[in-house]
Amino acid sequence: MKILYVDLETEWRGGQSQALEALTGLRRRGHQAQLLGVEGGALARRARAAGIPVVAVGRRFKRYRASRALCRLLRDSPPDVVHANESHALTAAWLAGAHRSTTLVAARRLAHRIQQNKISLARYRAADRIFAISDFVARSVIESGISAERVVVVREGIEIPPALTAARRSAARRVWNLADDDVALGCVGYLVPEKGQDFLVCAMPEICAAQPRARLLLAGNGPLRRHLAELAVKLGVREHIAFAGFVERIEDVYSALDIFVFPSIAEPSGTSLLAAMAAGLPSVSVARGGVPEYVEDNVSGLLLPEPKPKLIASAVQRLLADPDLRARLGARARAEITQRYATDVMVERLLEACAEASQFRSHAAAT
């Protein structure tokens, strides 16, 4: 199958990580997968480094430039499927008329409903299939007015890392200047209000009072970074928190941690939580959005009803006091993600869904 991924985001977030996982997995299986992206963007750089063919457009007027580039590709080297990986990409594909000449699918990984205006709805209704990353997202798409028969769930995929060794853990902790007796908590994600990192920072005074060696590693950039740093100073826990910014080798974060905390308010799925669980980490997360679809409370992680600092602190303290519980939750989490969310599982489902979309298009054309 010849699949063209279109993604016009410039920063590296969960959707771009998933695009690279899919492109790599598809090519590993012998399919012709390539990317239409933004020159200098994080995904385009990483895709090229992985040997994936990239057609790149400039950042200015990127949707218009991408639609022009897509028109040329549809004319000169038409793909079997155009996969719009985010909303700007879907706009470009719609402007290029991709839905008129080939199978068009659109990924949806946002918690909120599709905007209720004619253009937004027209873009999504032009797609043969909407690939929602969780049941939670699928419901929101259908509630937005998209026909249920066009919405399918294609869950995210995670590359399962090798089992963590003592040497690897020690090396990763050195990256972050963590002593052997430090207790390392971590959170990976874009620093915006909906990710809930402020609740975690507010939980740190209580956590540190019970465990003075507690250290929090916040990986990720975003507009909330300055506020979080100022909040940490105000609460007297700034020396307990490392603001790592964007981390190129994100495995150095997961390998260094003892506990992963994911306080997101309404997460569509949660790529970083999936990755933490795949690494065998015990986790504390909020039972909202798509998270309860793969985290079972007290079985593969601890779930909170809401992201209150006191609840976060209490859950973290419970894990710190019970090494057996940490080991049990981490082992079950890794097994669950390996079975249901490994990259190979995602790629297999993606291919099935693309084939179904093409059949849907052929049937519609015939009738």
Sequence and secondary structure as in RCSB ss.txt:
>XXXX:A:sequence
MKILYVDLETEWRGGQSQALEALTGLRRRGHQAQLLGVEGGALARRARAAGIPVVAVGRRFKRYRASRALCRLLR
DSPPDVVHANESHALTAAWLAGAHRSTTLVAARRLAHRIQQNKISLARYRAADRIFAISDFVARSVIESGISAER
VVVVREGIEIPPALTAARRSAARRVWNLADDDVALGCVGYLVPEKGQDFLVCAMPEICAAQPRARLLLAGNGPLR
RHLAELAVKLGVREHIAFAGFVERIEDVYSALDIFVFPSIAEPSGTSLLAAMAAGLPSVSVARGGVPEYVEDNVS
GLLLPEPKPKLIASAVQRLLADPDLRARLGARARAEITQRYATDVMVERLLEACAEASQFRSHAAAT
>XXXX:A:secstr
 EEEEE    S  HHHHHHHHHHHHHHHTT EEEEEEETT HHHHHHHHTT  EEEE STTHHHHHHHHHHHHHH
HS  SEEEE SHHHHHHHHHTTHHHHSEEEEEE  SS    SHHHHHHHHHSSEEEESSHHHHHHHHHTT  GGG
EEE    B       HHHHHHHHHHTT  TT EEEEEES  SGGG HHHHHHHHHHHHHH TTEEEEEEB  TTH
HHHHHHHHHHT GGGEEEEES SSTHHHHTT SEEEE  SS SS HHHHHHHHTT  EEEES TTGGGT  BTTT
BEEESS  HHHHHHHHHHHHH HHHHHHHHHHHHHHHHHHSBHHHHHHHHHHHHHHHHHHHHHHHH 
